[in-house]
Each structure stands twice: as structure tokens, then as C-alpha cells.
């Protein structure tokens, strides 16, 4: 299948089903908030590669977690009960994404969160679509992640670690909050060994798109977000399957 060149003067995307086997769908275009929202609403996300125009992907399968099926290991549950970190949502989105940009990729490459990406997602946060989950220790931001909310689907983008387990606890608190808000999916986009620990599993893109398009679009829960009070220091939640995973 061809890879489509996006026009600069129009915010449009080809159908995500037209993506290449590796998920590559299109190139070009800008990172305007309107373009990003349209992309995410159609199961597409930007993934810049050095020396190339902006690349847009829609992989098949998609790696997702229904929030009610979150798995938390016994070890991490013990860390939660220690109540060491204060957990927050949208307390400092800009610092969170900039911290994520300092982390190298798992494959050994450098960051893909370049300055234009940072600026674009800060603008998306200001419009209420992009959100951060953060772990704080003694007034310092020590771990977290950010992503985008579309309908009742949260699409995770990146995380950073400043203290052991800090971003894991932020992720658990976020997913538990999403469950309380009635979200259908926590989407991690692509497979990594790290995310498998939480119960993430592959869905065919067609199934993912059906859920995404039926998730209350365009009535996205826009920010700023806040955790329920009992989740600020971890909270045990109600996930019956939480002891089944092991890090």
C-alpha cells in the first residue's frame, strides 16, 4: 500500500486501515492541536524519526488495557501501601513532558520528543486533551507519564523515572481513576515488555477502532484532571486481578 503525503493546508488523514504492515500510514503535515485530535480520534499517532518528515502510524494490533483489568504485582502493592509518593494529575504537565524527553528509548536510541513535539502537546494540554500523571517526593517531581484523552480512551505516550517505581505508581493511580470515570481503554499503542506487566494485551486494529469510535466522541473529558483523594497516596482500588501479575 502507498504511504500518503499529508497536505499542509488541510487537516485530513487517510483511513487507518490503509497503513503499511509496520503501521506507517502517512507523512508530512504539522502538529496543530486540531490535526493531533483528528489523528488520535482515528487511531493514528505521530512518531517522528530523525532526518524524515513527520511520520504518522496506525499499528495493527494495538496494545491496550481495559482499566478494570489492571494487574498490579504484590511487590508494587507493597510499595503503594508505603505511601511514599504523592500522586497527582495535571499538576505540572510541562515539566512532565520535558522530563520524558530526557529519557532514552528502550532500544538505545535517543529521545523522539523533540522541541516541536513538546510545544504541540503543551498546546494540546492547554486545550484540555493532553494530561500528565505524576509522582512527587518532598516537593520534587520524580516520575510520571503523559498522554492524550479522546472520548473514553486514554492514549499513553511516554514516561520517565526519577525514583524507582515512581512512574509505575503514577500509572496505577491514573488507570484506577480512569476506571472510576468509566473509560473503556488505556492504550499504550505498541508492545513493550514493561507494559505487559500490567495486563496489556493486543487487540486487532478493527476492534480498537470500533471501541474508540463508540467511546463517546467527541465528548472527551477535558482537563484539568484531578485524582480522587484516596488515590493521591496510592489507594488500593478494587481490581480483583491485581495479584496475578509479577514483575
Secondary structure, 3 states (H helix, E strand, C coil): CCCEEECCCCCCCCCHHHCCCCCEEEEECCCCHHHHHHHHHCCCEECCCCCCCCEEECCCCEEEECHHHCCCCHHHHHHHHCCCCEEEECCCHHHHHHHHHCCCCCCCCCCCCCHHHHHHHHHHHHCCCEEEEEEEECCEEEEEEEEEEECCEEEEEEEEECCCCHHHHHHHHHHHHHHHCCCCEEEEECCCHHHHCCCCEEECHHHHHHHHHCCCCCCCCCCCCCCCHHHCCCCCCCCCCCCCCCC
